């Protein structure tokens, strides 16, 4: 089975401009949307639980 990767990077500058960089290897658009939805759900869950670092999300690799 081939390795797949999907990486999203948001770069915020001092003027609060946002640049989005996406790198994709072997992930279909539908899979990418599903991955983004999973991350959003995990972040919202962390926010609801009052976690200090809602971005600290780890999954199985």
Buried (B, 14 or more C-beta within 10 A) or exposed (E): EEEEEBEEEEEEEEEEEEEEEEEBEEBEEEEBEEBEEEBEEBBEEBEEEEEEEBEEEEEEE
